[in-house]
Amino acid sequence: MTGAWRSRLPGLARTSAVLLVSLCLATAAVSALQELVGVTNASAVYLVAVVVCGVAAGTGAAVSASIAAFLLYDFLFIAPVYTFTVSDPGEWLNLVLLLFAGIVVGQLAAMQRARAELALAREREARSVFGVSRVLATRESTPQALAQIAEALRVEAGMSRVWMAFGPEPAKERLAADTAAGRPRVAGARVRVLQRKPGDEPAAWALLHQPGPAGRAPVGHDLYRVRIDASGEALGSIWAERDRSLGTPDQARTRLLAAAADQIGQAVARDRIAEEAKAAEVARQGDALKTSLLQSVSHDFRTPLAVIRAAAGSLDSDSSLSPADRHANTQAIEREVEYLNALVTNLLDMSRIEAGVLRPDVELYDLDDALTQAIDRVRARLGARRLEIAIRPAVVRVDAVFLDAAVANILDNAIKYTPPDARLRVATTGVGEATVRLTIEDSGPGVAPDALPHLFDKFYRAPGARGGSRGGLGIGLAVVRGMIEATGGRVAARRSELGGLAIDLDLPLAAAPTPVTTETTG
């Protein structure tokens, strides 16, 4: 017995059962009506059996029920009974009308059933296609969406396995999703490929390969391939494994597989376009960043170099300079060299942070001692500014070099953007179980609230900030964040209680705090 007949056996058994039960019940009803109630001709009851067969089993069952009703009524209820002989011409007319009415009513009932089944199938198909579209539209990642779609297609298309692979041709495809990952695929199976037709003509399955001697296919499963493409370019395939006894997928399942392949192709094409656009945007921003960096670096290098050149030239060519002028020129050269050194150091530190090669040497340090050198270096540049220090002694786990550079950058930033009579304060403002908060704040103009989250971004300069003759590259605070976070700390910016900007450094605490010490320099 062939696989096609095996797949039809359940349907034939169901149809035979419906036909037999309906006719038996109708015959019993006709017998009761005519013999017990006294109805002369109850043959119309058989039409109920015909309608039941048409609705439950289709046109074939309805026609079979009509013919069987014709024969049963003739054999059981028309004299002479238990024969197919009809002596009364009027009875012949009734039988013919019964047969005609039965066939017509049965076909109408079967047509209504077919329409209902078609509507249900289309509804299910539409829900399946919508489900594929929804998964693709709401996907967080394409691989995850493909796995969900593959499982949905396996269920809705009546497949035992579905997988998706991408590549220009089947031999070069790479697996992307599989409903039975890890299980080996069918070996030696026949492969059918979905061939698309022009216009509205439905697609059809074409046998691509049929191995085995004398063209005999091995018993088991067949493979079905639906090509995934976009704008004529082959992107991959939907592969499905199906029990051969079930036959080829019907039109509804075929349309579902084709629609899923089309939507996946469009989604993959959109992902590719989005990636290309993102890469182009990154490249554009990179070029703009490089241009901005070159412009800023050239400006920030040119200004101190011009000062150094002028001062050095005066020292070399003007012998009439007084000792005070010579000292002033020497200090100008030293100041600008320090600025250049700090600028180059920040650039190098930023490159190390971005390259991921920043390796802190974390040790236990007294917080007060770790800040001494950074604070001492800025005292000469304070001018009339007043520096307040209120540090609660504590032992912290930090890299002393990184902490020194971070605090120096913050203080340099404060001096650059505050007026000459501003107040600066370095203080511990909070001690927790695991961290101590070091706050560096000023009484300057501060920054706008919407600029605070961006202060630690590379090359960011707050709108309206004025740093005297030098605006800076906007990397000082970015270096601060990189160095503090490298040692396990955290950094944040907020509005200072003094009216300006406050930078909070949360440093890992290694020992219990001791009483606070206070110092003021003005």
C-alpha positions in Angstrom: 0.0 0.0 0.0 1.4 3.4 -1.0 2.1 6.3 1.4 -0.7 8.3 -0.2 -3.3 5.6 0.5 -2.0 5.2 4.1 -2.5 9.0 4.6 -6.1 8.7 3.3 -7.2 5.7 5.5 -8.2 7.8 8.6 -10.3 10.0 6.4 -12.0 7.1 4.6 -12.7 5.4 7.9 -14.3 8.5 9.3 -16.4 9.1 6.2 -17.6 5.4 6.3 -18.5 5.7 9.9 -20.5 8.9 9.4 -22.3 7.4 6.4 -23.2 4.2 8.2 -24.4 5.8 11.4 -26.5 8.5 9.5 -28.2 6.0 7.3 -28.9 3.6 10.2 -30.5 6.4 12.2 -32.5 7.7 9.3 -33.7 4.1 8.4 -34.8 3.6 12.0 -36.6 7.0 12.0 -38.4 6.2 8.7 -39.5 2.8 10.0 -40.9 4.3 13.2 -42.8 7.0 11.4 -44.4 4.7 8.8 -45.1 1.7 11.0 -45.8 3.2 14.4 -47.0 6.7 13.6 -48.7 5.9 10.3 -46.9 8.3 8.0 -47.5 7.2 4.5 -44.2 8.3 3.0 -41.3 9.3 5.3 -38.6 9.1 2.8 -37.7 12.8 3.3 -36.0 11.8 6.6 -33.2 10.4 4.5 -32.4 14.0 3.4 -31.4 14.7 7.0 -28.8 11.9 6.7 -27.6 13.3 3.3 -27.2 16.8 4.9 -25.2 15.3 7.8 -22.9 13.4 5.5 -22.4 16.5 3.3 -21.5 18.7 6.2 -19.4 16.2 8.0 -17.6 14.4 5.2 -18.0 16.4 2.0 -19.6 16.0 -1.5 -18.6 12.3 -2.0 -20.2 11.2 1.2 -23.4 13.2 0.4 -23.8 11.6 -3.1 -23.1 8.2 -1.6 -25.7 8.8 1.1 -28.3 9.9 -1.6 -27.8 6.7 -3.6 -27.8 4.5 -0.5 -31.0 6.2 0.7 -32.6 5.6 -2.7 -31.7 1.9 -2.5 -32.6 1.4 1.2 -36.0 3.0 0.9 -36.8 0.9 -2.2 -35.5 -2.3 -0.6 -37.1 -1.9 2.8 -40.3 0.2 2.5 -41.7 -0.2 -1.1 -43.8 -3.2 -2.0 -42.7 -5.8 -2.7 -40.3 -5.3 0.2 -36.8 -6.8 0.4 -36.5 -6.5 -3.4 -35.5 -3.7 -5.7 -38.7 -4.2 -7.8 -41.2 -1.3 -7.9 -44.7 -2.1 -9.0 -46.3 1.3 -8.5 -45.1 4.0 -11.1 -45.9 6.7 -8.4 -43.3 5.1 -6.1 -40.8 5.3 -8.9 -41.4 9.0 -9.1 -41.0 9.4 -5.3 -37.7 7.5 -5.4 -36.3 9.5 -8.3 -37.3 12.7 -6.6 -35.7 11.4 -3.4 -32.5 10.7 -5.3 -32.5 14.0 -7.0 -33.2 16.0 -3.9 -30.7 14.1 -2.0 -27.9 14.8 -4.4 -28.7 18.5 -4.7 -29.1 19.0 -0.9 -26.0 17.0 -0.3 -23.9 19.0 -2.7 -25.2 22.3 -1.3 -24.4 21.1 2.3 -20.9 19.9 1.1 -20.3 23.3 -0.6 -21.2 25.1 2.5 -18.8 22.9 4.5 -16.1 23.5 2.0 -16.6 27.2 2.2 -16.4 27.1 6.0 -13.3 25.0 5.9 -11.7 27.4 3.3 -12.5 30.4 5.5 -11.0 28.6 8.6 -7.9 27.7 6.6 -7.5 31.3 5.3 -8.0 32.6 8.8 -5.4 30.3 10.2 -3.0 31.1 7.3 -3.6 34.9 7.9 -2.9 34.4 11.7 0.3 32.5 10.9 1.6 35.1 8.5 0.7 37.9 11.0 2.6 36.0 13.7 5.7 35.9 11.5 5.3 39.6 10.7 4.9 40.4 14.4 7.9 38.4 15.5 10.0 40.2 12.9 8.6 43.6 13.7 9.2 43.2 17.5 12.4 41.3 17.4 15.3 42.2 19.7 17.7 40.2 17.5 17.2 38.5 14.2 18.6 35.0 15.3 16.1 34.9 18.2 13.3 35.8 15.8 14.3 33.2 13.3 14.2 30.5 16.0 10.6 31.5 16.9 9.6 31.6 13.2 11.1 28.2 12.5 9.1 26.6 15.4 5.9 28.3 14.2 6.4 27.1 10.7 7.1 23.5 11.9 3.7 23.5 13.7 1.6 25.4 11.2 3.0 23.8 8.0 2.9 20.3 9.3 6.6 19.6 9.3 8.7 17.4 11.5 11.6 19.8 11.4 12.4 23.3 10.1 15.7 25.0 9.9 17.1 28.2 8.2 20.5 28.8 6.7 22.0 31.7 5.0 24.5 31.9 2.1 24.6 32.5 -1.6 23.9 28.8 -2.5 22.9 25.7 -0.5 26.5 24.3 -0.4 27.7 27.5 1.3 24.8 28.1 3.6 25.4 28.6 7.4 22.9 27.4 9.9 21.0 30.2 11.7 18.0 28.5 13.4 16.9 24.9 13.8 13.9 23.4 15.6 15.9 20.2 16.3 19.4 21.5 16.9 22.0 18.8 17.3 20.0 16.1 15.6 21.5 14.9 12.3 19.6 15.8 9.2 17.9 13.3 6.9 20.4 11.5 4.7 19.4 10.4 1.2 16.1 12.1 1.2 14.3 13.5 -1.8 14.6 17.3 -2.1 11.7 19.4 -3.5 12.2 23.0 -4.3 9.4 25.6 -4.4 9.2 27.2 -7.8 7.7 30.6 -7.9 5.4 31.4 -10.8 4.9 34.8 -12.5 1.8 36.9 -11.5 -0.8 35.3 -9.3 -0.2 31.7 -10.4 0.4 29.6 -7.4 3.9 28.2 -6.6 4.5 24.5 -7.1 7.0 22.0 -5.7 9.5 20.5 -8.1 11.5 17.4 -7.4 15.2 18.3 -7.4 16.9 15.0 -6.5 15.7 11.5 -6.1 18.5 9.1 -5.1 18.3 5.3 -4.9 18.5 2.5 -7.5 16.2 2.8 -10.5 14.9 6.1 -9.1 13.4 4.5 -6.0 13.4 7.0 -3.1 14.2 5.8 0.4 11.3 5.4 2.8 11.1 8.1 5.4 11.1 11.9 5.0 11.3 14.4 2.1 13.1 17.7 2.3 11.5 20.9 1.1 13.5 24.0 0.3 12.1 27.6 0.0 14.6 30.1 -1.2 15.1 33.3 0.8 16.0 36.3 -1.4 15.6 40.0 -1.6 15.7 42.1 -4.8 16.7 39.0 -6.7 19.7 38.3 -4.5 19.9 34.8 -2.9 20.3 35.2 0.9 19.6 31.6 2.1 16.9 29.0 2.4 14.1 27.7 4.6 14.5 23.9 4.9 11.7 21.7 6.1 11.6 17.9 6.8 8.2 16.2 6.2 7.0 12.6 6.5 6.6 11.3 3.0 3.3 9.5 3.8 1.7 13.0 4.4 2.4 14.0 0.8 3.5 17.4 -0.4 2.2 20.5 1.5 -1.1 21.9 0.4 -1.6 25.3 -1.1 -2.2 27.0 2.3 1.0 25.5 3.8 2.9 26.3 0.7 1.7 29.9 0.7 2.7 30.2 4.4 6.3 29.0 3.7 6.6 31.3 0.7 5.3 34.3 2.7 7.6 33.5 5.6 10.6 33.3 3.2 9.7 36.7 1.6 9.3 38.4 5.0 12.6 37.0 6.3 14.3 38.1 3.2 13.0 41.6 3.6 14.0 41.6 7.3 17.5 40.4 6.6 17.8 43.1 3.8 16.6 45.8 6.2 19.1 44.6 8.8 21.9 44.7 6.3 20.9 48.3 5.2 20.7 49.3 8.9 24.2 47.9 9.6 25.6 49.6 6.5 23.9 52.9 7.5 25.3 52.5 11.1 28.7 51.8 9.8 28.5 54.8 7.5 27.3 57.0 10.4 30.1 55.7 12.6 32.6 56.4 9.9 31.1 59.9 9.4 31.2 60.6 13.1 34.8 59.3 13.3 35.9 61.6 10.5 34.1 64.5 12.1 35.7 63.6 15.4 39.2 63.4 13.8 38.6 66.8 12.1 37.5 68.4 15.4 40.4 66.8 17.3 42.9 68.0 14.7 41.5 71.5 14.8 41.4 71.6 18.6 44.9 70.1 18.9 46.3 72.4 16.3 44.8 75.5 18.1 45.8 74.3 21.6 49.3 73.5 20.5 49.8 76.7 18.4 48.9 79.1 21.3 51.5 77.9 23.8 54.1 77.3 21.1 53.7 80.9 20.0 54.1 82.1 23.6 57.2 79.9 24.0 58.7 81.1 20.7 58.1 84.8 21.6 59.5 84.5 25.1 62.5 82.4 24.0 63.2 84.9 21.2 63.1 87.8 23.6 65.6 86.1 25.9 67.9 85.4 23.0 67.8 88.7 21.0 66.9 91.4 23.5 69.9 92.0 25.8 68.2 95.0 27.4 65.7 92.9 29.3 65.7 93.4 33.0 66.1 90.5 35.4 62.4 90.7 36.2 61.4 90.6 32.5 63.7 87.6 31.9 62.2 85.9 34.9 58.7 86.6 33.6 59.7 85.2 30.2 61.2 82.1 31.8 58.0 81.5 33.9 55.9 82.0 30.7 57.9 79.3 29.0 57.7 76.9 32.0 53.9 77.5 32.3 53.3 76.8 28.6 55.5 73.7 28.6 53.5 72.4 31.6 50.3 73.1 29.7 51.6 71.2 26.7 52.8 68.4 28.9 49.4 68.1 30.5 47.7 68.2 27.1 49.9 65.4 25.7 49.5 63.4 28.8 45.7 63.6 28.6 45.8 62.6 24.9 48.0 59.6 25.7 45.9 58.6 28.7 42.7 58.8 26.5 44.3 56.6 23.9 45.2 54.0 26.5 41.7 54.1 28.0 40.1 53.6 24.6 42.6 50.8 23.7 41.7 49.0 26.9 45.4 48.8 28.0 45.0 50.9 31.1 46.2 48.6 33.9 45.9 50.1 37.4 48.4 49.2 40.1 45.9 49.2 43.1 47.4 49.5 46.5 46.3 50.7 49.9 46.9 54.5 50.4 46.0 57.1 52.9 43.6 59.4 51.1 45.1 62.6 52.5 48.6 61.6 51.4 47.5 60.4 48.0 46.0 63.9 47.2 49.0 66.0 48.5 51.0 66.2 45.3 48.1 67.0 43.1 46.9 69.8 45.4 50.4 71.2 45.8 50.9 71.4 42.1 47.8 73.6 41.6 48.5 76.0 44.5 50.8 78.2 42.3 48.0 78.7 39.8 45.2 79.5 42.3 45.8 83.3 42.2 43.2 84.9 44.4 41.1 81.8 44.5 40.6 80.3 48.0 41.2 76.5 48.3 39.4 74.7 51.2 40.4 71.2 52.1 38.3 69.1 54.5 39.5 65.5 54.0 38.5 62.8 56.5 41.5 60.4 56.8 40.7 57.0 55.3 42.6 54.2 53.7 41.5 53.6 50.1 42.3 51.0 47.5 43.4 53.0 44.5 46.1 53.5 42.0 47.9 56.6 43.4 49.1 57.8 39.9 45.6 57.5 38.5 44.0 59.3 41.5 46.7 62.0 41.3 46.0 62.6 37.6 42.2 62.6 38.0 42.2 65.1 40.9 44.8 67.3 39.1 42.5 67.3 36.0 39.5 68.3 38.0 41.3 71.1 39.8 42.8 72.4 36.5 39.3 72.3 35.0 38.0 74.3 38.0 40.7 76.9 37.8 40.2 77.3 34.1 36.4 77.9 34.2 36.1 79.9 37.5 36.6 83.6 38.1 39.8 84.8 39.9 38.0 85.2 43.3 36.2 81.8 43.3 36.2 79.3 46.1 37.4 75.7 45.6 36.8 72.9 48.0 38.2 69.4 48.2 36.4 67.4 50.9 35.1 64.0 51.8 31.3 64.4 51.9 30.2 60.9 52.7 31.6 57.6 54.0 29.8 54.4 53.4 30.6 50.8 54.3 32.6 50.2 51.2 33.3 53.6 49.6 34.3 57.1 50.6 33.1 60.1 48.5 35.6 62.7 47.6 34.0 65.9 46.3 35.8 68.6 44.4 33.6 71.7 43.9 33.8 75.4 43.1 31.7 78.5 43.2 32.0 79.3 39.5 29.2 79.6 37.0 28.7 75.9 36.8 27.0 74.2 33.8 23.4 73.7 32.6 21.5 70.7 34.2 21.1 69.0 30.8 24.9 69.2 30.2 25.8 67.4 33.4 25.3 63.8 32.1 27.7 64.6 29.1 30.6 66.2 31.0 32.6 63.0 31.0 32.0 62.3 27.3 35.1 62.5 25.1 35.6 65.9 23.4 32.4 67.3 25.0 32.5 71.0 26.1 29.5 72.4 27.9 27.7 75.1 25.9 28.6 78.6 27.0 31.7 77.5 28.9 34.5 80.0 28.9 38.0 78.9 29.7 39.9 82.1 29.2 42.1 82.0 26.1 42.0 78.2 26.0 38.8 76.3 25.6 40.5 72.9 26.0 40.0 69.7 24.0 37.2 68.4 26.2 39.1 65.2 27.3 40.2 66.1 30.8 37.0 64.8 32.5 36.8 61.8 30.1 40.3 60.8 31.4 39.1 61.3 35.0 36.2 58.9 34.5 38.4 56.3 32.7 41.0 56.4 35.5 38.6 56.3 38.4 36.5 53.5 36.9 39.7 51.5 36.2 40.4 51.4 39.9 36.9 50.3 40.8 35.5 53.7 41.6 32.7 55.8 40.2 32.4 59.5 39.1 29.5 61.8 38.8 28.8 65.5 38.3 26.2 67.7 39.9 25.5 71.3 40.9 27.7 72.4 43.8 26.4 73.7 47.1 28.9 76.6 46.5 26.9 77.5 43.3 29.2 76.0 40.7 30.1 72.5 39.6 30.8 69.5 41.9 32.5 66.3 40.9 32.0 63.3 43.2 34.5 60.5 43.2 33.4 57.3 45.0 36.6 55.5 45.9 36.8 51.9 47.4 37.3 52.1 51.1 39.8 49.8 52.8 39.8 50.8 56.4 37.5 52.5 58.9 37.6 56.4 58.8 39.1 58.6 61.5 38.2 62.2 62.5 38.2 64.9 59.8 41.0 67.3 59.3 40.4 70.8 57.9 42.7 73.2 56.1 42.1 76.4 54.2 44.4 78.1 51.7 43.7 81.5 50.4 
